[in-house]
Amino acid sequence: MTVTGSALITNVRPYGDGDPVDVAIVDGVISALGAGLEAPDGAERIDGGGGVLLPGFVDMHTHLREPGREDTETVASGSLAAARGGYTAVFAMANTAPVADNSTVTDLVWRLGQEVGLVDIHPVGAVTVGLAGEQLAEMGMMAQGAAGVRLFSDDGKCVHDPVLMKRALEYSRGLGVLISQHSEDPRLTVGAVAHDGPTAARLGLAGWPRAAEESIVARDALLARDAGARVHIAHASTAGTVELVKWARDQGIDITAEVTPHHLLLDDSRLETYDGVNKVNPPLREASDVAALRQGLADGAIDCVATDHAPHASQEKCCEFSQARPGMLGLETALSIIVDTMVNAGLLDWRGVARVMSERPAEIVGLDDQGRPIAVGEPANLTVVDPDAEWTVRGAALASKSQNTPYEEMTLPGTVRATLLRGRVTARRTAGEWQ
Ligand code: DOR
């Protein structure tokens, strides 16, 4: 059963445009927009404080670690982190234990998400059995199960066998689902722990070359062309990937791509300290890649932002760099990083933020109730942002069960004031404190 709520949000500017208005919500649907509105019956009141109202964010790329590593994240803790980050829908990656390569696991994650009810959790199905890259998983069964899986990925690993990827794309077309590829030629990244450039060479770290990503992006664009299928590029990290996606789209290939907040802010100069918190896959690249990714996101070559929220236990991060697990927390800091790197840099306005964090991801995965216009009759999946507030990131204070944020002690611009899922308040911050 779908739970809905009624609410009155006062004093907000939809998309940051124009004078502040009130937004009335009845049973999960926006019922009125305008000045001085009456609160609907039983409405929860939210003071928007003159902030920006956006459609709730949609994350195509989250790791929730349940089942299997509930010590690092659960559907419940990850849902709270998502709601506090302004998200109303997230896609939970398949590299759990057991792997989400069958409908028993995908339906379990789906049910857990429904029970928690803070954000719509859409399980991602694995493309290959056990993420082993050898045999296709039962994609059709997962698509037809209760979870209605619509996104498939071996994320964490690349579907590197071209014959298998070709078949997976052909099936995905038939099923009307999308494959998100973790683009990494594994032969080029054996033992690699850092971007293959001058910094890694100086620090004595084994390098992960750009070509390992770009060669798979190019290959999969061509495979998608021949299969008449769509393909999505997970966590684009190089300037060359931006160019290849543009090239493929110019050829009429149905390709989309995401970028993570960390690849928009951080570069490999962070590795000087050998702190495992900066280890991530694909690795932090060079400043020129960061600039190209920002430009690509601004001009639409890169479609959307996806967090690649990857919780890890402290013993898996606070160890020798080569042994540290790759991955960074992302859900609770994504908005602030986008404000910092894109809005404050003049590369995106708030309409642009709505596009890359909500509308495009919802369109790409085909969610018809997310990323919708802020208008009467539309579902009230909404995020109220305070663009002028700042906050200081402290891993210990995050909702996530893990603390591996690369932004520890950084003061970042932009906070989420409230998140609403179908009119129900799922996160709310007053005077800097979560209620
Ligand atoms: O850094 C990463 N961490 N990249 C991935 O592709 C997987 C993820 C994880 O599961 O920790």
Boltz pocket constraint, residues with backbone or C-beta under 6 A from the ligand:
constraints:
  - pocket:
      binder: B
      contacts: [[A, 63], [A, 95], [A, 155], [A, 156], [A, 157], [A, 182], [A, 279], [A, 280], [A, 281], [A, 282], [A, 308], [A, 310], [A, 311], [A, 326], [A, 327], [A, 328]]
      max_distance: 6.0
